[in-house]
Amino acid sequence: MSKRKFPMGQLVATLAVIELMQKEGIKLEELFALHVSGNWGSVSEATCADNELALVGGGRLVSIHKAAGRRVWIVTEADRTRTTALLPEEF
């Protein structure tokens, strides 16, 4: 696994994400590991640039990863107290 680029704080996930991961036998920890290593997944170029700036100057970090054909958003708050996994429709 790549080096952690930032603190993630408390890790939380919505019930929908937990159910999806359990149903498909996917480990949510793997998505969190991608996120914390700076792998932003399928975000736009603008969001990627915002994330890179947020690593240095602070700000929210967002990544989007596929799991069982669904997009799962991973969001770390600007103060790094919490990282949440959720489905796009839950935002």
C-alpha positions in Angstrom: 0.0 0.0 0.0 1.2 3.5 -0.7 2.1 6.0 2.0 -0.7 7.8 3.8 -0.8 11.4 2.6 -3.1 12.8 5.3 -4.9 11.9 8.5 -8.4 10.5 7.8 -9.9 11.0 11.3 -12.9 8.8 12.1 -13.9 6.5 9.3 -17.7 6.2 8.7 -19.9 4.8 5.9 -23.5 5.1 5.1 -25.7 2.1 5.5 -26.1 1.8 1.7 -22.4 1.6 1.2 -22.0 -1.0 4.0 -24.8 -3.1 2.5 -23.2 -2.8 -1.0 -19.8 -3.9 0.3 -21.2 -6.8 2.2 -23.4 -8.0 -0.7 -20.6 -7.9 -3.2 -17.8 -9.1 -0.8 -15.8 -5.9 -1.2 -13.6 -4.6 1.6 -14.3 -0.9 2.3 -10.8 -0.7 3.7 -9.5 -1.0 0.2 -11.4 2.1 -1.0 -10.2 4.0 2.1 -6.6 2.9 1.4 -6.8 4.2 -2.2 -8.2 7.5 -0.9 -5.6 8.1 1.8 -2.8 7.3 -0.7 -3.9 10.1 -3.0 -5.6 8.0 -5.6 -8.6 10.1 -6.3 -10.2 7.6 -8.7 -12.5 9.1 -11.3 -12.9 12.7 -10.1 -12.8 15.5 -12.6 -9.5 17.3 -13.4 -10.7 20.3 -11.4 -11.5 18.2 -8.3 -8.1 16.5 -8.6 -6.4 19.9 -8.7 -8.5 21.0 -5.7 -7.4 17.8 -3.8 -3.8 18.4 -4.5 -4.1 22.0 -3.2 -6.0 20.8 -0.1 -3.2 18.4 0.7 -0.9 21.4 1.2 -3.2 24.2 2.3 -6.1 22.4 3.9 -9.5 21.7 2.5 -11.9 18.9 1.8 -10.6 15.9 -0.1 -12.9 13.9 -2.5 -12.3 10.7 -4.4 -14.7 8.5 -6.4 -14.0 4.8 -6.8 -16.0 2.0 -8.4 -17.3 -0.9 -6.4 -19.5 -3.5 -8.0 -20.3 -1.2 -10.9 -21.4 1.6 -8.5 -19.6 4.8 -7.8 -18.6 5.3 -4.1 -17.6 8.7 -3.0 -15.0 9.1 -0.2 -14.9 12.5 1.4 -12.5 13.7 4.1 -13.5 16.8 5.9 -11.3 19.9 5.7 -10.4 19.6 9.4 -9.5 15.9 8.9 -11.7 14.8 11.7 -13.9 12.4 9.6 -13.8 10.5 6.3 -17.1 9.3 5.0 -18.0 6.7 2.3 -21.3 7.3 0.6 -23.2 6.8 -2.6 -23.6 9.9 -4.9 -27.4 10.0 -4.4 -26.8 10.3 -0.6 -24.8 13.5 -0.9 
